[in-house]
Amino acid sequence: MTADNSPQSSEAARLLAGPALDLAAAVREGQVSATAVAQAALARIETLDPVLNAFTDVTRERALAEAGALDAARAAGAPLGPLAGVPFAVKNLFDLKGLPTRAGSKINRDRPPAARDATLVERMKASGAVCLGGLNMGEYAYDFTGENLHDGNSRNPHNHGHMSGGSSGGSGAAVGGKLVPLSLGSDTNGSIRVPSSFCGIFGLKPTYGRLSRARSFPFVASLDHLGPFARHVGDLAAAYDALLGLDADDPGQADKPFAPTLPGLDAPGGLRVAVLGGWFARQGTPQAYAAVARAAAALGATATVELPEVERARAAAYIISMTEGAALHAGRLRTRPAEFDPAVRERLLAGSVLPAAAVARAQVFRRWFRERALELFADWDVLIAPATPVPAPRSGQATFVLDGREMLVRPNIGIYTQPISFIGLPVAAAPVPTGDELPIAVQLIAAPWREEAALRAARVLERAGVAYAPEPAA
């Protein structure tokens, strides 16, 4: 791609480095064209993605066509949406029209191209956002690292020798590395919050059932959530608001009231905030605890509360993930086992032989654990916990030391996220840099359907200068 040094190109590049909402306002006001923004983003991807490996599919022609349509609409006097001209990309388990939905796998590349975008992609487009492509991910979303045997590892934007986090690693790296201002990912056991922590960005895992999952490739139907990533809280809220709405194509979506969250981000009135102790105050590193302490101080949290039996919740989450995942992939495991990443295949095969009685006990315990969590929200609006026990490990690192014990990296990155996904609570991940090269995040956990509380807490931290997305490495 030939370098474009025109004023439009320079302005587009400047806006891409800042908040998405400022970029959208500039497009609506005619300060910069959507086409210039798309071209600047594509040029940045061409330059930086060979290192970050965030993208698996760059939809250049689509992006320029969508941007051109926005510019034509503006020239005709039509109003543009709240995310007008904002580039975004999606984890490659979302259907993108014209592409096979690979879900991080080798096997899925044989699927026919998607005939239609996923509902959430359609909603981003309806808001004016411009789709630049599909993003790298862990195979079939069964991953915490951002490593992929088939497409290569997505890399941490702050140190390219470290993990981006999974399974939405490309989504985290693309936003953390400023390739796009917004991205979409999925979270089954922590796959939005872990990349947010490792890549130093904001992420939102909404309440289970809040957003449509239509035309996205599943992992564990009873645990899967979809949600956005951004570098700024206002952008995160705007993206979430764009995704809201009931969808007849997703019969599993919850029919619950919803309202836009962006207008209320700075609403007066305090939040009742406590710190989660017990399990969430053990096994982490000093960086994880320092981030929680800084967030607690900024939010005025003076109390520490505990959830009972968190370790059992994590074990039950593993049982449900393994068995539902194994059932989903049973046919592929029988007919094409050699084409799986061996690490993913072995976990799925293990799930296929777990006894039904264990699954039944896990589901019973799940209901009990959810009730205990809801009791806490009678007194508190937001609970703070670490997002990950450590900053991003090195790529390929097999073990780390937690609480004086050497433990496997892959299954233990999610020790703080899995118990929360297990009961479907909404969580905003907020990056709280602690002075080290690699960032780390906290979880801001709210009651079901209270995404606005989690986002308001993140906004308080951002306004206080406690939570922010650090600049990526050169």
NUPA-422140 format. One record per residue: residue in three letters; x, y, z of N, C-alpha, C, O in turn. Coordinates in steps of 0.05 Angstrom, whole numbers, plus 5000, padded with zeros to 4 digits. Each point is the difference from the previous one (the first is absolute). Example, Ala and Ser with C-alpha at 12.3 -4.5 7.8 and 13.67 -1.06 7.14 Angstrom:
2
ALA526448865156498250245000501850245000502150005013 SER497250214973501650245001498550225014501050225004 
This chain:
474
MET501749765000498350245000501850255000501750025017 THR497850164964501650244998499350195023497650045006 ALA504450085006499550195022498550244989500550104978 ASP497550005038498450234994500550215021499349965023 ASN501950264969500750215019498250244997500750225008 SER496949744981498150224997499050095027500249855020 PRO498750404982498950095026497849815010499949955024 GLN498449954958497949815009501249755013499149915021 SER503049994966501349765011501350055027499849845018 SER501550394984501350075026498050035022500449925023 GLU497350214970497950045020498849735008499449955023 ALA500249884957498849735006501949855018499149875019 ALA503550134976501949865017500050115028500249855020 ARG499650424983499950125027497549915015500249935023 LEU497550074963497549935013500049705008498849935020 LEU502449904963500149725007501549945026499449805013 ALA502450384995501549955024498550095025500849945022 GLY496950194974498450115023497449855004499749784989 PRO498550345026497449875005498349964975500050174982 ALA498749605016498349944977497750214998499250074978 LEU499850025045497850194998500950274988498450134987 ASP504049955018501150244987500349964970499450184984 LEU501549595008500249934972497350014987499750124978 ALA498349765034497349994988498950284998498750064979 ALA501750115041499150284998501350144977498750164986 ALA503949805009501450134979498949914972499850164982 VAL499549585016498849904975497350124996499450094977 ARG499049925043497350124998500150294992498350104985 GLU503750045026500250294995501550064974500250244992 GLY500949564994501450054975502850095003501250094980 GLN500049895044502850075004501849804986502250074992 VAL496949685006501649794987498049814988497849965010 SER502949924968498249804987500349735012502249935010 ALA495749914989500149735010502049844983501349825010 THR498950254964501949864982502950055009501649815000 ALA499050445007502750065009500749855026502249905004 VAL495850075014500449855025500549714994501949885010 ALA496550004972500349724994502749954987501449815006 GLN499550374976502649974987502250025020502049854999 ALA497850335020502150035021500149755017502249915008 ALA495549984999500049765017501249764984501549855011 LEU497850134964501149784983503050034997501449805000 ALA499650444998502950044998501349935026502249885000 ARG496550185022501249935026500149695004501949895010 ILE496049984982499949715001502249884983501549825008 GLU498950294967502049894982502850035013501749834996 THR498750395018502650055012500549845026502249895003 LEU495850095014500549895027499049715003501149865018 ASP497050064967498949735005502049774994499749795012 PRO502250244970501949794997501549935026500949775004 VAL499350425014501149955027497949905019500549805014 LEU497250344988498049935020498449754993499149855017 ASN500650094957498549774990497249995013499049795008 ALA499750454992497350015012497949924979498049885008 PHE502550184967498049954979500549734986502349934995 THR495549934999500149774982498850074973500749874980 ASP497550335019498750084975499750305001498750115017 VAL502550034964499650294997498150044977500649934977 THR497150195028497950034980500250284988498350175004 ARG503849874981500650274990497850114982499150225003 GLU500049624977498050094982497450065014498750204995 ARG500649635024497550055015500350265016498150175000 ALA504149875013500450245017499850254983498650195008 LEU502749824969499950244983497250044989499250234996 ALA499449564998497250034990498250115022498450184995 GLU501949725029498350105022500750295006498250165005 ALA504449914995500850275006499050194977499050225006 GLY501249694969499050164978497050055002499150224993 ALA499449585016497150035003499450215022498150164997 LEU503549845024499650205021500550284989498550195006 ASP503749844979500650274989497850094980499350235000 ALA499749584985497850084981497550075015498650194993 ALA500849675029497750075016500250285012498150155001 ARG504349915009500450265012499750224979498850215004 ALA502349744972499950204979497150054991499350224991 ALA499049575013497250034992498350125023497650034997 GLY503750035026498650125022498749805019498550095018 ALA502149664979498949805019501550005026502450045000 PRO496249915022501449995026501749755002499249794990 LEU503150235023501749775005499849915029499250155017 GLY501549594987499649885026502150085021501950144993 PRO497849775031501750085022502949914997501850115012 LEU498749684973502749904995500850044971501549844989 ALA497650384999500550044971502950004994501650155010 GLY499149664972502849994989502049875019502349984993 VAL496849925030501949885019500749714990498349844998 PRO504350114997500849734992499749805024500650075023 PHE498549694970499949795020500649734987499949984975 ALA500749825041500549734989498949805021499550085023 VAL500249674969498649815017501649745001501249914981 LYS498749975042501149735004498949824979497650024993 ASN504049804996499049864976498149775005499749824984 LEU499050195039497749835005497350144994497949875001 PHE502250394992497750154990499849954970502050024986 ASP495649935004499649984972500550274987498950215008 LEU502749794971500450234982499249914972501249814990 LYS496950324998499049924974502349974980501750184997 GLY498449594990502049954980502549855010501749934984 LEU498550035043502349865011499149755015497950005012 PRO503649784987499449785017500650085029502050135006 THR496349785012500350075028501849795013499149795007 ARG503550284995502049805008500149935029500849795008 ALA498350405010500149955029502749915009500349835018 GLY501850274970502749945008501049724992502149925009 SER496349944975500749724995500949964971499750174983 LYS501549605012500749914973497549884987499550054976 ILE499049805039497749854989498050184988498949954978 ASN500450275036497850184991500650154974498350124988 ARG504249875003500650144975498749874976499850114979 ASP499249645025498549864979497150094999498649924982 ARG500550245038497250085000499550194977501850154991 PRO495749854998499450204979500150285012499650045024 PRO500950164959500050285010497350075012497949914991 ALA502250255030497650095013498350164981501050164985 ALA496449785015498150144983499150275011498950174986 ARG501749875040499050255013501950055024501149815011 ASP499250444996501550075024498649915025497549965000 ALA504050005022498949965026498350245008500550224991 THR497549745025498350225009501550235011499550234994 LEU502549715024501550225012501750154980500450245003 VAL500549634976501450144979498150184985500750234994 GLU496949675000498050174987499350255017499650214989 ARG500349755037499350235017502350215001499550245001 MET503049664999502250194999499950164974500350244999 LYS499249624979499750144974497750205000500350224989 ALA497449705023497850185001500650255016498850214995 SER503149785023500850235016502050174985500750225010 GLY500149694967501950154984502949905000501750104985 ALA498849705032502749895001500749854975498249894986 VAL504450095008501049894975501649755006502050015015 CYS497349764974501249745006502649964984499950014975 LEU502349945038502649964987500849704999502149944988 GLY496449885025500749724997499749835024498850085021 GLY502349684977499949805021502649985015502250054989 LEU497749885036502350005018500749735011498349825003 ASN504350155002501149755009498849925028499150175015 MET500949574991498949915025501049725006501149864982 GLY498650055043500749735007498049814987497750064996 GLU503349704997498449814985497449945015500049925023 TYR497850114963497349955010499550145027498349915015 ALA503150314990499750165024500849865026499450095022 TYR501949684976500949855023502850075007501949854995 ASP498550395016502750115003500050245017498150165000 PHE504149885016500450255015502550154991500550225011 THR500949694969502750104994500250194976501750175000 GLY496549804980500350144975501849854981500850114979 GLU499949645027501849854982498349824982498049885009 ASN502850104966498549844981501949844982501750114987 LEU497949635012501749824985499850054970501949954986 HIS495850135005499450014971500650284988501050024978 ASP498550195037500350274990502350155013500550234994 GLY500949645024502250135015498950155024497550055001 ASN504250035017499250135025499450304994501650134987 SER496249975024499850295002501850105022500449865020 ARG500850374976502250095018499250255017498350164991 ASN502949855032499350225019501050264988502450034993 PRO495950185006500950254989502050165017501150194991 HIS499349725034501950145017502749865002502050125007 ASN498149624986502549854997499449774983498549815008 HIS502550194968499249814979500849715007499249814986 GLY502550155034500749735008498149885021500649795010 HIS497350364996498149905021497249954988499450084978 MET499049785038497349924991498250244998500350205015 SER497849784967497850204998497649935017498350175006 GLY501649585003497749905015498049884982499850074976 GLY498649745035498149874982497349965014499650065024 SER498549854960500549924973499850234980500649964976 SER498550275033499650234982502650164997500050245002 GLY502349624993502650125000500350214978501150215004 GLY497949724972500250204978498350245005500850224993 SER496949755020498350235007501550195020499850244997 GLY501649645022501550165019502450134987500450245005 ALA501149624979502450114988499350224980501550194998 ALA496349784987499250194980499350275013500850214989 VAL497849795033499350255014502450105016500550245000 GLY500849585015502350095016502250114983501550185008 GLY498949724967502050094982499150234982501550084982 LYS496150025022498950224985499649954970500350184984 LEU499249565010499349944972497250094994499450094978 VAL498849875041497250094998499250115027501149915020 PRO497050284981499150105026498249815015499950015025 LEU498749824961498049825013500349724988500749964977 SER498749845039499849724990497949865016499150095021 LEU500149684968498149825014501349745006501649904984 GLY497749985039501149745007497949845014497650075002 SER503249705009498249835016501349935026502550015002 ASP495949925017500949945027498449775011497650035005 THR503749734997498749775012500949955029498549965018 ASN504250064985501249975027501850235007501350005021 GLY498950204961501750235006501250124975501850175002 SER497249764975501450074975499650284990501150074979 ILE497450105035500150294996501850125021501650184994 ARG498149735031501450135022503049945000501650175007 VAL499249594985502849934999501550164979502150125007 PRO497049904968501450174981499950305008502050144995 SER495949945018499950285010502350055019501350204999 SER499149615019502150025020502849994988501650175005 PHE498949644978502649974988500750234980502350084999 CYS495750014986500550204980499550295010500450194985 GLY498649845039499750265012497850174988500450234994 ILE497249655003497750144988497549945017500149835018 PHE497850324976497449955013498449794984500249994976 GLY498449845039498349804987497549975016499950055025 LEU497949864963497549965013498949734994499449934977 LYS500349905044498449764998497350055011499650025024 PRO498350014959497450065010498849775015501149785001 THR496650265011498549795013499449774979499550064977 TYR500749705033499349774982497250044989498150045015 GLY501749944959497450034986499350284992497950054988 ARG503850155019499350284994500250054970498250134988 LEU504049794999500450064971499549754983500549785008 SER498650274968499549784981502549854993502150134996 ARG497749615002502249834991499549894972501449824991 ALA496550284996499349894974502350024980501250214997 ARG499349574989502049984979502850055011501750134988 SER498849765036502749985011500549715007498149865008 PHE504450054990500649725004500249955031501650155013 PRO497049664998499949975029502449845011501649884985 PHE498750145041501949825014498449855021499849754999 VAL499150395021498449885021497550175002500050225011 ALA497849674979497550164997499150125026498950225000 SER501449645022499050105025501950195014499450105022 LEU502949964966501950195011500950224981501250195009 ASP498249784965501150194981498850285002497550035002 HIS504250174998499250284999501550134977502249924993 LEU496650294994501350164980500250295011498250095014 GLY503950054978500350285010502250154986501549894985 PRO498750375022502050184986502550055016500149965025 PHE501950144961502550105011500450294990499150074978 ALA502250095038500750284992502350105017500749885021 ARG500450354971502150125016498950225019501550105017 HIS496049974980498850205017497249915009498649864985 VAL500650225039497549905011497650104984498149854995 GLY502050404996497850114984499649844975497749954991 ASP504549984996499949834976498849735006498449894984 LEU502449995038499049745008497050015004498649824990 ALA500550395024497150025005498550054974497849894995 ALA503450274987498650064974499849744983498049964988 ALA504149885012499949754985498049815012498449884986 TYR501650105041498049835013497150094993498349844994 ASP501350435008497350104993499249934972497749944995 ALA504250074986499449944972499249704997498549944982 LEU502449895036499549724998497449915013499149774996 LEU499750415020497649925015497649964981499950104978 GLY498249745032497549964986499349704998501849834997 LEU495750115005499149724997500249914971499850174982 ASP500749585015500549894973498549744997500549805015 ALA497650194967498449764995501749774991499149775002 ASP503350284987501749794991501549865023501449804995 ASP498450305029501349885023497949935021499450175017 PRO499449594981497949935019500949985029498450005019 GLY504349984985501049985027500650265013500750015024 GLN498950214962500550275011497850065021497749944996 ALA503150195026498250065022498450254992501050204990 ASP496449795015498250224995499950185025498149985016 LYS503950184987500350175024500150304991501050064978 PRO498050125038500250284993502950094997501749905014 PHE498750294968502750104997499850304993497950094989 ALA504250065016500150284993502950074993501849875011 PRO498650334973502850084993501550085025498950125019 THR503649814982501650055024501750264997500750125020 LEU499949964955501850234996498950255013501650155013 PRO495849924985499150255012500350015030500250225012 GLY499949555002500150005029502849955012500249965024 LEU501850044959502749935010500950195022501349915019 ASP498050344979500950205020497750095018500050225011 ALA498049604993497750075016500850055029501849865010 PRO497050345003500650045028499149775018498349844991 GLY502750155032499349785018502149795002501049914979 GLY499850025045502249815003499249714996497649945001 LEU504349904994499649714998501049875026502050095012 ARG496649714997500849855024502049794990499249814985 VAL503350215023502149834989501449855022500750125021 ALA499849634975501649835018502049844985499849974975 VAL502249945039502149834988499449715006499249935023 LEU501149904957499649715005502649895012502250024988 GLY497649855035502349885013499949704998498949894981 GLY502349985038500149704999501549904976502450074997 TRP496449774986501249894977501350214982502249964989 PHE496550275009500950224982502450165012501150174987 ALA499649775038502350135013502349815003501950065015 ARG497949704973502149815001501049924972498550044981 GLN503949865017501149894976500950204979501249924980 GLY498350345025500850204981502850105005501349935020 THR499650254962502650135002499650275013497850105002 PRO504450035007499850275011498750204980498550185009 GLN501949794965498850184981496949985000498650204999 ALA500449555004497149965000498850135025498050134998 TYR503349845025499050115025500250305000498350145011 ALA503949974977500450294999497850134983499150215007 ALA500249664971497950114983497350015015498650204998 VAL500849595017497549995015500150225022498050145004 ALA504249905009500250205021499650284989498750175012 ARG502549894965499750264987497150054992499050225004 ALA499849574984497250034992498250045024498150165000 ALA502449695022498350025024500250285012498050115008 ALA504450004993500450265011498550214984498750185011 ALA501549814962498750194983497049995001498650204997 LEU500349555008497149975001498950025028497649975004 GLY504150085016499150025027499149755013498350005018 ALA502849774973499349745012501549965026502550015000 THR496149955021501349965026499449725012501349925020 ALA496849944968499349745010501049784983500450034975 THR500249745037500749754985497949795006499349965023 VAL499849914956497949805003501049744987501950014984 GLU496749775021500949754989497649854987497850015010 LEU502849854969498249814989500949725010502449945000 PRO495749905009500849735010500549814978498850024978 GLU502949795026500449764982500850084972499149884981 VAL502650335016500850094974501649784985499849964976 GLU501949895039501649804987498249784988500549904978 ARG497450035036498049814989498650114975499549864981 ALA500050415020498750124977501849984975499149944978 ARG503550105026501849984978500149714989500149964976 ALA500049855042500049724992497449934985500149864980 ALA497750245030497449944986500050134972498949894981 ALA502250355017500250144974501649834980499349984977 TYR502949905033501649834983498449764990500149934977 ILE498449945041498549774993497950074978499849854980 ILE498850375024498050074980501350084974499049924978 SER503250235023501450074975500949764985499649984975 MET501749835039501149774987497849834987500349904978 THR497650055037497949824989498450124978499449874980 GLU499850395023498550134979501750034975499149964977 GLY503550125027501850024977500449734986500049994975 ALA500349805040500349744989497649914983500349894979 ALA497350175032497649934985499850154974499249894980 LEU501550375021499850164975501949894979499350004976 HIS503049915032502149924980500249694996501949904988 ALA496149965022500249705000500449904972501749824996 GLY496950284984500349904973502750064989501349834987 ARG499750415017502750074990502249845015502049924987 LEU497650025038501949845015500249724989502149875000 ARG495650024990499949734989501349994972501449824994 THR498050394990500749984972502650154992501349934980 ARG499550275036502350174992501750065024500950235003 PRO499749585014501550065025502850114995500950175016 ALA500449754962502750094996500250304993502250125000 GLU495550004993500150284992499450205022500050244996 PHE499749665029499850165023502750075011501949844996 ASP498450395017502350045017500049785021497949975013 PRO504349884990499949785020499150085028498749855013 ALA502150394996499350085027497050045002498849935020 VAL499950184959497150045000498749734998498049945014 ARG502949894968498849734996500049845026498049885007 GLU504350135008500149835024498050105021498849845014 ARG500850424988498150105020497249934992498349925017 LEU501150094957497349934991499549705004497849915008 LEU504249934986499749715004499649935029498449825007 ALA503050325011499649965028497150065008498849865017 GLY500150364972497350075006498049794990497849985012 SER502949884967498149804989499649765018498149854997 VAL503750115022499849765017499350075029499949835018 LEU499550424988499150075027497349895005498350014982 PRO501249885042497349885005497850215002500550235009 ALA497249694983497650185000499450105028499150225004 ALA501549615016499450085028501750245008499050175015 ALA503449844975501750235007498950264988500150215012 VAL498949774963498850234987497550105015499650235004 ALA498849585004497650065015500650145026498750205007 ARG503449715007500850125025501050294995499550185016 ALA502049854962501150264994497750204995500250245007 GLN497749674979497850194995498450065025499250235003 VAL500549585014498650065026501750205016498950195011 PHE503749764990501750195015500050274987500150215014 ARG499749804960500050264986497650175010500450245005 ARG497349654998497750155010500450105028499450235006 TRP501749605011500650085028502050235000499750195016 PHE502449794969502150205000498950274989500850215011 ARG497549784970498850254989498450135022500150255003 GLU498449605012498350125021501850135021499350225010 ARG503049674997501850125019501150264989500350205015 ALA500349814959501050254988497950215001500650245006 LEU496949694987497950205000499550125027499250235003 GLU501349615018499750115027501950235005499350195014 LEU503149804975501950225003499050254987500550225011 PHE498149764967499150244986497650135013499050214991 ALA500049685031498050145016501350245014498750205006 ASP504049784999501450215014502050164983500850225007 TRP499949674970502150124984499250024971498649824989 ASP502350394997499450044972502249874983499549904978 VAL503050125031502349914985502049865019500550095022 LEU500649694968502049855015502650004983499949964976 ILE502450095037502550024987501649745004500249905023 ALA501050004956501749765002502250034979499650144980 PRO502649715023502050004978498749874975498349835002 ALA502750254975499149874975501849764994499049794992 THR503650235013501849784996501950005024500550205012 PRO500649564994501949995022502750124994501550075019 VAL499149964956502750104991499650184976498049984986 PRO504050195008500150124973500649794980500549775007 ALA499550304968500349804978502549835003502250125000 PRO497649625001502449834999501350014972498950114981 ARG503549785017501349984974498649814982498849815009 SER501250244965498949814981501349735003502449985002 GLY496049824999501049725003500749925029500749775004 GLN499050425015500749935027498149795011497650024997 ALA503549775015498349775008499150025029497849925007 THR503950205011499350015028500650285011501650154989 PHE497149915034500850245015499649935030498949795007 VAL502150385010499849965029497850185011500150244998 LEU497949635014497850145013499949915029499849765006 ASP500350445012499749945028502149795009499449825016 GLY503050194973502149825008500049734987501649835006 ARG496550134976499849744986500450034970498950194988 GLU502649635000500250004971497549884988499249775007 MET499550374975497549924988500150034970501550164990 LEU496849684996499850024971498750274993498150095012 VAL503050044967499050264992497249974988498150145008 ARG501649694971497549994985497549985017498250164996 PRO501649655022497549985015499650195022497850035011 ASN504450114997499850165025500050304995499950165019 ILE500349934956499750294995497250105009499750225008 GLY498349604989497250085006499149955028497549975004 ILE504350015015499149935027498050205012498349935017 TYR501950334975498250205011497650064982498050125009 THR502149804965497850064982498049784998497650064998 GLN503349695004498149784996497750005020497749954992 PRO502850105034497749985018497950214995497749975007 ILE503050254980498150224994498549944974497550044999 SER503849864981498649914975498049785007497849994988 PHE503049845029498449765008497150085007498249844996 ILE501450405015497350085008499150254984498050125008 GLY503449944971498950194980499950295008498550154988 LEU503249945032499850275009501450194980501949924986 PRO497150335012501350204982502650105013500050055024 VAL502149984960502650095010501250194980500149954976 ALA500950285034501850174984502849955009500650015024 ALA501249934957502849985006501350274996499650134979 ALA501949975041501250264998503049985004500949895020 PRO500750204961502949985003501050205020499450244999 VAL502249675020501050175022503149965000501049845014 PRO500450324969502949974999501350055028499250185015 THR502849664991501350015026502950074998501549955019 GLY499350164959502850094997501849804986502350064994 ASP496749705001501649804986499650024970498250144990 GLU503549734995499850004971497449894990498850104982 LEU500349685031497649864991497750095018500250015025 PRO497550054963497650085016498649775013500749774996 ILE497350305020498349805013497350145005499950255002 ALA498049605002497450125003498549905025500849795011 VAL497250354996498149915021497349944988499350114979 GLN499249725034497249954993498350185017500350025025 LEU497750114963498050165013497449854996498850024978 ILE500349835042497849804997497450125011500050125022 ALA497949864963497450115008497949785001500549774992 ALA497250305018497749815001498949964972500550164982 PRO498149625013498949954974498450244989498450125015 TRP502049944959498750214985500850285010498750204992 ARG503549825024501050265009502650084987501950085013 GLU498349884961502450084985500750295006502450075001 GLU495650105002500550285004501650055025501650195001 ALA498049655020501550045025503049934995501750155009 ALA498849634977502849934995501450214982502350075005 LEU496250034976501250214982500450265015501950144995 ARG496249945022500450245016502449985018501550195003 ALA498949585009502449965017502650034983501950135008 ALA498049754968502450034982500450294993502350094998 ARG495650064998500250284993501250165023501750184995 VAL497649765029501150145023503049955001501650185005 LEU499349574990502849945000501550144978502250105003 GLU496549924974501250144977500350295006502150124995 ARG495850015015500150285006502050075022501250215000 ALA499349605018502050045021502849944991501950055015 GLY498549874960502649934990501149745010502449954998 VAL495949885014500949745011499849794978501849834999 ALA496150174985499749804979500350144973498650204994 TYR503149704989500450114974501649794983501449835011 ALA498350204963501549824981502750124995500250224988 PRO502049655020502650114995500749994971498949844984 GLU503050325008500950004972501449744993501549895016 PRO498050004960501349754992502950054995500950224996 ALA500649565003502950014992500250094971498249964984 ALA504050165010500550094972500149764982500450044976 
